Amino acid sequence: MGALLWDVRMTAFILGTCRWGMNLRTGLATFGIFVAAMLAMPATGRAQSTGQVECPRAGGYVYLYSSMTTLEVRTTLQCKELVHITGRYDGYFGVRTAKGDVGYVPQDSLLMLKDAPGAKKSSLGAPPPVDREPVAYDDPALRAKPKLAAPSGPDFVLKNNTIVHVAVVKGVSSATAHVGDTMELEVSEDLIVEGLVVIPKGAAAAGAVTEVEQKKRLGRSGKLGMKITDVSLGNGGRAPVRAYHDTTGATSATGAVLPMVSGKDVEFPKGTDFLAWVDGDVKLKRADFPAVATEDSLAPGGSPVQ
């Protein structure tokens, strides 16, 4: 059926070309545009690619991002959940869930399968049952369930979405930066969890330049983007975080393009403070972290009592 439809469209195209008296060169150019448009259309009966969610992170879920640039979280996908793959990008798959949610997941979070030709979305089925502590991005029906009892003992959790303040140590400018450059960052405030200094002020943070546009003529200013990926913990380990920030210079005081006037480069100057969010629950041991210093725990002069 699909082949017959293609033949009908091709015949109509050729007859139309001859009718309107197109020369050969113009006809071939138009034909190329026509073929490209036809190839871009979805093919009837084509086998659909299906993926099964794998869970490289601890916690039994992965994030479904609404944007590959900002990494804004749309919802969570459960381990072993099946999704349709809508596209493949640099480091990510575009997917659609059985409920119709559309977004992106990291490629290492998906095991590619293959459906039979003409398979329907209903073949995905419902996500597998969940037996874990609900998180903020879960389906509302899941968040409505009673929370599981918090584990007792010497362990505690640095929870997902905990805010970490991160500052620029060495300034970066769109005039000299390149995509992929490492940024020098550090934590600008102590992060206290259950009375313990989990991430001390001054701890190193990892980040990189993700987008650079230098200033241009006609009053167009530069652009600079960066991401933060992880921070150092007080026990010497590291915790994954997510953050994306960018900055652009104003085109002109009025927003108009000014001929013969060059725009301005932009920068993240030293001391610029950003917010990052812990990316997934991190289990830690109390014995590995110092307690917050209080007046009762300080010796004369302000030093902690040994």
N, C-alpha and C positions, 0 to 999 in steps of 0.2 A: 504493500500500500504506500509505504514511504517512497519507494523508487518510482512508482507511477505518479505520485504527486510532484516529484522532482522533474520528471519528463514533461508533465503538463506545464509547469512553470518555465522550463527551459524553452519549450516551443513558443509560448506566449512572448517570452523575451526576444527570441530571434525574429518572430514575425513583426513585433513592434519596432525592432531596430530597422528592418528593411522598409517598413511602411513610412517611417519618418525620414528615410534617406540618410542615415548616419554613414559617414565614411568608415573604412575598416579600422583605422587607428582609434577613432572615437568610440566605435562599437566595442573594440577589445577592452578599452579602458573601462567603459561602463560595465562590460561583462565581468571584469575583475572585481568591481565593487559589488556587483550582484552576487557573485559566488561567495565573497567574504561574508555578506549579510546572510546568505542561506546557511553557511557553515556555522554561523553564530547562533542560529535557531536551534532549539532543543530537538533532538531526533526522536521520533516516535518509536517506542519499543526498545530503546537502547538500554542495555544492562546498567543498573545503578550500582555505584560503589557504596559499600557499607563499612562502617568502622565499629570496633568494639573498644570502649573506653578502658584504658589501662590506668593504673594508679601509681606513678613513680613517687608521689608524695605520700607521707604518712597521713592517715585520717580517713581513707576510704572514699575520696572524691577528687575531682579536678574542676577547675573553673572554666566556664564558658564565657569568653570575653566578647563584648559587643564591638570592640575596636582593637586592632592589632597595634595601634599607635599609642593610645592612652592606657590600654590594658584595663579598661573599665569592665567590671564583672557584671554579667547579666544574671547568671544563676550557677548552680552546681550540677555536675553530671556524676552519676554514681559508677563505681567500678562495675565492669561487665555490661554497662548499658550500651545498647546499639543505637547508632546514629547514621543518617545518610550524609555522605561526603559531597559537598557542593563545589569544592574547588581546593586547589593546593597552592600555597603561597610560601614565601621565604620563612621557613620555620614553623608554619601554622597550616592547619586544615580548616577550610570553611565547612561547617556542618549544620544539619537541621535535625532536631530531635523529633521523637514520636508525637510530642505535644505541639510541635510547630515552632519552637524556639530556634532562632538562627543566630550563629556567632562563629567564634574561632577558638580552636584548642591547639596547644603545642603539638607538634608532630610526634614527639616521644610519648604522648599521652593516648595515642590511638593505634590500634592494631587493625590494619586494612583487611577486610573480607570482600566477598563478591556475591551479589544477589543474582538470582536467575533473571533472564530478560523479562521486562514487564512487571517486576516485583512491585507491590504497592507499599506505601508508607506504613500501612497497618501491620506489616510483617515485623516491624521493629518491636512491637509489644511494649508493655509497661516496664519502667526501670526496675531493677532488682530491689528487694527489701533492704532497708537501711537500719543498721544497728550501731549507731554512734551518736555522739553529742551533736545536735543541730547547730549549724552556723548561719550567719546573717543572710547569706545569699541562697539558702535552700528554698525550695518551694514552700509557700505559706502553709500548706497542709502538713508538711514535715515539721516546720517550726512550731506548729500548734501542739505537737505531741509533748508529753511530759519529758523534761530533761533527765538524762541518765545521772545517777549519783556520781558526784565528783570523787575521784580516787583519793584515798587517804595514804599517808606514809611520807617518806622523805622526798618524793617527787612533786613538782608543780609544773604549770603550763604557762608559757608565754603565748598568749592567745592571738589567733588570727585577727587582723585589722587593728592591732595595737599601733598607735601613732608613735613614730620616732622622728625627732627633730634632727635634721642633718644640715650642716653648713659647708660652704665652699672654702677650702683652705688656700687654693691658688686660683686666681681669676682666669676666666676663659673668654676669648673674644671671637666673634665671627670672622674677624680679619685674619686670624692665624690658625684657628682650630680646623680639624679635619674629622670626618665621620670615623668613629672607632677610637678616637683619642681617649685615654684614661683620664678621669677627673679625680683630683685630690679633694676628698671630702672627709668630714669627721662629724661625730655625733655632738650636738651643741647643748644637750641637756641630759642629766642622768635619767635613765628609765628605771623606775622603781616598781617592782611587782611583789606583792605580799611581804613588804618590808625588806626586800633584798634589792641590791643594786645590780640589776641584770645587764644593763648596758651603761657603762660609765661615760660621763662627759669626756670628750676627747678621743673616744674609740674610733678606729678607722672605719670608713664606709666605702664601698666600691660603686663606681658609676662610670658612665661612658657617654661621649658625645654621639648623638643619634641623627642629628640634622644640622647642616650648615649652609647658609646662603650669605655670600658677601654683599656688601652694599653695591648699588648699581646707579647708573645715570637716571635721569628723569625723576630724581628725588626718591627713588625706591631704596629703602633701608634694608639691612641684613636681617637674618633670622638664625636662631640658635636653639637647638633642642637637646635634652639630655635625659638619661634614665638612671635610676639608682637600683642596684640589684641585691646587695646584702650588706650587713653590718657586723662588726666584731662584738662578741659577747664578753662579759666579764670573766668567764671561765676559759677564755682562749678560743672558743668555738665561733661559729658564724651562724647568723640567722638570715634566711631569705626575706627580702622586702621588695615591694613594687612601688614605683613612682615614675612619672614622666612630667617634665616641665619644659616649657619653651618660652622664648621671648622674641618680640619683633619690635623694630623701631618704627615710630610714626612716619608716614610718608612725608608730611609737611605739617605746619601748624594748623592748616585748614583742612588737611586731608586730600588736597588736590595734588596732581602730578605736576612738577615744576620742570619744564625743559631746561637743559643745560645746567641743572643743579644736581649735585651728587648726593645720594642718601647717606645715612650714618650706619656704621657697624654697631652691633649690639654685643652685650657681654653679660656674663654672670660674675660680678665682682667678688673679691674676697669678702667673706662674712655673710654672703647671701644665704638666707635660711630657707630650707625646703621641708616639706612634710613627706614622709614615706610611711607605708603601712606594712606591718609584718604579714608575710605571704604564707599563711597556714600555721596551725598550732605547732609549737615547738616544745617538746618535753624536756625538762631540765631537773637537775638535782640540787636541793637546797644547800647541801654541804659545799658546793662549788662556788657559791657567791657570798660576798660580805653583806652583813646587815647594814641598814641605814644608820649612820651615826646620829645619836641623840645627845641631849645635854647630859643625861645620866651616864652615857657611855664614853664621854670625853674626859680626859685628864686635864689638869690645869694647863692652859695654853692652847686648848682646842684640839689636841691630838687624841686619837682613839686610845682607849685603855687596852693594853696588851694582856 
